[in-house]
Structures are given as structure tokens and as C-alpha cells.
């Protein structure tokens, strides 16, 4: 199943090829993510990520609700293996 997951931007950096990249934390699991589609995102903000791309920003409350749903469904372990 394909899933877009919220994550908190903890680092932003310019990739040598010109794309904005960043490190995003998904409940403690950190992945490198392309931020090209969310050029105005700042460190500490939340984004929805699908297959390594941040698609849009969301607020912290909504991100926390999604993580709570994933905890209830016992689906957080999948984040370690998904190519978010």
C-alpha cells in the first residue's frame, strides 16, 4: 500500500544538483527527503511525504493525529522499511 506520512523537518540543505533536500523525522525515524515541492518549508514544520518527496505542509496537530492513528493500528514499525 502506498502511504503519505507526516514528518517534522529537522534539517534543510541544498543538493549539489540544485534541489532542496532535508532530513525529516517520522516519529524518531529520520529519512532524507526532497523538499522541492515545498520551497517555503522551514525547520520545525511538518510535511506530508510520499516516496521520498514532501508534497505539502501540514500543522503539528494534524501530524500528531496521524501518528496516533498509526500507533493504534500498530503500523509505525512499517516506517522503518518503507521508502518514505
Beta strands, then each sheet from edge to edge (+ up, - down):
strand 1: 5-14
strand 2: 20-26
strand 3: 29-34
strand 4: 46-50
strand 5: 53-58
sheet 1: 3+ 2- 1+ 4- 5+
end
